[in-house]
Amino acid sequence: MRVIEVREYGDPDVLQEAEWPDPVATDGKVRVRVAATVANPADLGTRAGAMAARTLNAKPPIVLGWDFAGTLLDATDEYPVGTRVAGLYPWFALGDGTGTYAEQIVADPSWITAIPDGVGFPEAATLSLNGLTAAQALDLASLQPDQTLLVTGATGGVGGFATELAAAAGINVIAVASTGDEEFVTSLGPTEILSRGTAEEIVAAVRTRHPDGIDGVVDGAVIGAELIGAVRDGGVFIATITPAIPAPERGIRTAQVMVGPNGPQLGDLLGKVAAGSLRTRIADVRPLADAAEAHRRLAAGGLRGKIVLTA
């Protein structure tokens, strides 16, 4: 099968097409023919070698990729061969150097869910990593309707999904939006919008409007641990990477969302997309062979949506 492999850690040019043996499904796993995957920021760091110490068993050549949407090549107890499915490939947890920048993968049935009619492969692929991260971050936050949540990165994947899901659940969302993207962020349903700035600027803006602080933060844009200053005593702070977890203070609960595959939860998100109550955002759709260019564009910043790679 055709893959895009990282032959050695380095800049985007290390991403090269290669032929690997077709995977074999064992131990109850199933094969999926991948139609679409996504270039994510985590892939950039992995490609450059920043994650090498975390994945000692994954030595180049490796294949990147977390998101997948495609077609089942083996039946499961729930889905027949040929079903359109999507899922999250737990790249770090597996740690074996395989990923979704490939024509085929082997997946655990618990990772996958059927893609509803009316949702295309590119749209479905954007939900796996970012959508599940957002949903699982909100689960960790455990806020109730009418409580107030600050979400950073509402212009991006995790923050955008978190904003729309929380607002739909009746939570008062203060969304931090990039300049020029306020119209889109407003469409997600937040109660308030703040312009992106430093942690200190955001905390000051929140405290001006909410002197006692707010109930929680989901730091999708990794603004940083200093955002804890916006949270009231006894609130909650959810980080998306380990270095951004603040030290607990004033009875505030702090945690990091560690996203994991969850077929039923992903199915719920895809159902919302099919119903029009959750929006995906795609900046570009390119062939898998353009992975290096996708990485360059992603690193340059300024994208409005995801770059989807199609096999």
C-alpha positions in Angstrom: 0.0 0.0 0.0 1.0 3.6 -0.5 2.0 5.6 2.6 3.6 8.9 3.4 6.5 8.1 5.7 9.0 10.1 7.8 12.3 8.6 6.9 14.2 10.7 9.3 13.2 13.5 11.7 13.4 17.0 10.1 11.5 19.6 8.0 8.5 18.8 5.8 10.7 17.5 3.0 11.3 14.3 5.0 7.8 13.3 4.2 8.0 11.0 1.2 5.8 8.5 -0.6 6.7 4.9 0.0 5.2 1.4 -0.4 4.5 -0.6 2.7 3.0 -4.1 3.0 -0.8 -4.1 3.3 -1.6 -4.4 7.0 -3.1 -7.7 8.4 -6.0 -7.6 10.9 -5.5 -9.9 13.9 -6.9 -10.2 17.4 -10.4 -8.9 16.5 -9.1 -5.8 14.6 -10.4 -4.7 11.2 -9.0 -3.1 8.2 -10.1 0.3 6.9 -9.4 1.7 3.5 -8.6 5.3 4.3 -10.2 8.0 2.1 -9.3 11.0 4.2 -7.1 12.0 7.0 -6.0 15.4 8.5 -2.7 17.2 9.0 -2.6 18.2 12.6 -0.2 20.3 14.7 0.8 17.2 16.6 2.0 15.7 13.4 4.4 18.7 12.9 6.1 18.1 16.2 6.3 14.4 15.7 7.8 14.8 12.2 10.4 17.2 13.6 11.4 14.7 16.3 10.0 16.6 19.3 8.1 13.4 20.4 10.9 10.9 19.9 11.5 10.5 23.6 7.8 9.7 24.1 7.6 7.1 21.4 10.8 5.1 21.8 9.4 2.1 19.9 8.5 4.3 16.9 11.8 4.8 15.0 11.9 6.1 11.4 10.6 5.2 9.0 7.2 6.0 10.6 3.8 7.1 9.3 2.0 10.0 10.9 -1.8 10.6 11.4 -4.6 10.4 13.9 -7.8 11.0 12.0 -9.4 8.6 9.5 -12.5 8.3 7.4 -12.9 5.5 4.9 -14.5 2.2 4.1 -14.5 -1.0 6.2 -12.7 -3.9 4.5 -13.6 -6.4 7.3 -17.0 -6.8 9.0 -17.5 -6.0 12.7 -20.3 -7.2 14.9 -22.0 -3.9 14.2 -21.0 -2.9 10.6 -20.8 -4.9 7.4 -17.9 -4.7 4.8 -18.2 -1.5 2.8 -19.6 0.7 5.6 -18.3 4.2 5.6 -16.7 4.7 8.9 -14.6 7.3 10.8 -12.4 7.0 13.9 -9.4 8.2 15.9 -6.1 6.4 15.6 -4.4 6.7 19.0 -0.9 7.4 17.6 0.9 8.0 20.9 -0.8 5.2 22.8 0.0 2.7 20.1 3.6 4.0 19.8 4.5 1.7 16.9 5.1 4.3 14.2 2.0 3.4 12.2 -0.6 6.1 11.3 -3.3 7.3 9.0 -1.2 8.9 6.2 -1.7 5.6 4.5 -4.1 3.8 2.1 -5.1 1.3 4.7 -5.0 1.0 8.5 -5.9 -1.6 11.1 -8.4 -0.4 13.7 -10.0 -1.7 16.8 -13.8 -1.8 16.3 -14.3 0.3 19.4 -12.6 3.2 17.7 -14.9 3.5 14.8 -18.4 4.6 14.0 -20.5 4.8 10.9 -20.6 8.0 8.9 -24.1 9.3 8.5 -25.6 9.9 5.0 -24.9 13.5 3.9 -21.5 13.7 5.6 -18.5 13.4 3.3 -15.2 11.7 4.1 -13.3 15.0 4.5 -15.9 16.4 6.9 -15.9 13.2 8.9 -12.1 13.1 9.2 -12.0 16.5 10.9 -14.1 15.3 13.8 -11.9 12.6 15.1 -9.0 14.3 16.9 -10.3 17.8 17.4 -14.0 16.9 18.0 -13.3 14.2 20.5 -10.7 16.4 22.3 -13.3 19.1 22.6 -16.1 16.8 23.8 -13.8 15.0 26.3 -12.5 18.3 27.6 -16.1 19.4 28.3 -16.8 16.1 30.0 -13.8 16.8 32.3 -14.9 20.3 33.0 -18.4 19.0 34.0 -20.0 22.4 33.9 -23.8 22.9 34.2 -26.1 25.0 32.1 -25.9 28.7 33.0 -22.3 28.4 34.3 -19.7 30.3 32.4 -16.8 28.8 30.5 -13.8 30.6 28.8 -12.7 28.8 25.6 -9.5 29.9 23.9 -8.9 29.1 20.2 -12.5 29.3 19.2 -11.3 30.0 15.6 -9.5 26.6 15.6 -10.5 23.0 15.7 -10.6 22.1 19.4 -11.8 25.5 20.5 -14.4 25.9 17.8 -16.0 22.5 18.6 -15.8 23.2 22.3 -17.5 26.5 21.9 -20.4 25.2 19.8 -20.9 22.1 22.0 -20.8 24.0 25.2 -23.2 26.7 23.9 -25.6 24.1 22.7 -25.6 22.6 26.2 -26.7 25.9 27.7 -23.3 27.0 29.1 -22.4 30.7 28.8 -19.3 30.6 26.6 -16.7 33.4 26.4 -15.0 32.6 23.2 -11.5 33.9 22.4 -11.4 34.6 18.6 -8.6 35.6 16.2 -8.9 39.0 14.6 -11.0 38.9 11.5 -12.8 35.7 12.4 -15.4 37.1 14.8 -18.3 36.5 12.4 -17.6 32.8 12.3 -17.1 32.5 16.0 -20.3 34.4 16.7 -22.2 31.8 14.6 -21.0 29.1 17.1 -23.3 30.6 19.8 -21.1 32.0 22.5 -22.4 34.6 24.9 -19.4 36.8 24.6 -16.4 37.1 22.4 -12.9 38.4 23.3 -10.0 39.2 21.0 -7.0 37.0 21.2 -4.2 38.4 23.4 -1.8 37.4 26.1 -2.9 35.5 29.1 -2.7 38.6 31.2 -4.8 40.6 28.7 -7.5 37.9 28.6 -7.6 37.5 32.4 -8.0 41.3 32.7 -10.8 41.4 30.2 -12.6 38.5 31.9 -12.3 40.0 35.4 -13.5 43.4 34.1 -16.8 41.7 33.0 -16.9 39.0 35.7 -15.2 40.5 38.8 -15.7 37.2 40.8 -14.2 35.1 38.0 -15.8 32.5 35.8 -16.5 28.8 36.4 -14.0 27.2 34.1 -11.5 27.4 31.2 -10.9 25.1 28.3 -7.5 26.3 26.9 -7.8 25.0 23.3 -5.2 27.5 22.0 -2.7 26.8 24.7 -2.6 30.4 25.8 -1.1 29.1 29.1 -1.4 28.3 32.8 -1.7 32.0 33.7 -5.3 31.9 32.5 -6.1 30.4 35.8 -6.4 34.0 37.0 -9.7 34.2 35.2 -11.2 31.3 37.2 -13.2 31.8 40.4 -12.3 30.0 43.6 -13.4 26.3 43.3 -13.6 26.4 39.5 -12.0 24.2 36.9 -9.2 24.6 34.3 -8.7 22.1 31.5 -5.5 22.2 29.5 -4.7 20.4 26.3 -1.0 19.9 26.7 1.0 19.0 29.9 3.2 22.2 30.1 0.0 24.3 30.1 -1.5 22.7 33.2 -1.5 25.3 36.0 -0.6 24.4 39.6 -3.8 24.1 41.6 -4.8 27.1 43.6 -7.8 28.5 45.4 -9.5 25.2 45.3 -9.5 25.2 41.5 -9.5 21.7 39.9 -6.9 21.4 37.1 -6.6 18.6 34.5 -5.4 17.8 31.1 -7.6 16.2 28.5 -6.0 13.0 27.2 -8.0 12.3 24.1 -8.8 8.7 23.4 -10.8 6.8 20.7 -14.5 6.6 21.4 -16.7 5.3 18.6 -20.1 6.1 20.2 -19.0 9.6 21.2 -17.7 10.2 17.7 -20.9 8.9 16.3 -22.8 11.5 18.4 -20.6 14.2 17.0 -21.1 13.0 13.4 -24.9 12.9 14.0 -24.7 16.6 15.1 -22.8 17.4 11.9 -25.4 15.6 9.8 -28.2 17.5 11.6 -26.5 20.8 11.0 -26.0 21.6 14.7 -22.2 21.1 14.7 -19.9 22.6 12.0 -16.7 21.3 10.6 -14.3 23.8 9.0 -12.0 22.8 6.1 -9.3 25.1 4.7 -8.2 22.8 1.9 -8.5 19.3 0.6 -5.3 17.9 -1.0 -4.0 14.5 -2.2 -2.0 12.5 0.3 1.1 13.1 -1.8 0.9 16.8 -0.9 1.5 16.1 2.8 4.8 18.0 2.9 3.1 21.1 1.5 0.2 20.7 4.0 2.8 20.7 6.8 4.4 23.9 5.5 1.0 25.6 5.3 0.0 24.5 8.7 3.3 25.7 10.2 2.9 29.1 8.5 -0.3 29.6 10.5 -3.4 31.7 9.6 -5.5 28.8 8.3 -9.2 28.9 8.8 -10.0 25.2 9.1 -8.2 22.0 8.6 -6.1 20.7 5.7 -7.6 17.3 4.7 -5.4 14.8 2.9 -7.2 12.3 0.6 -5.9 8.9 -0.3 
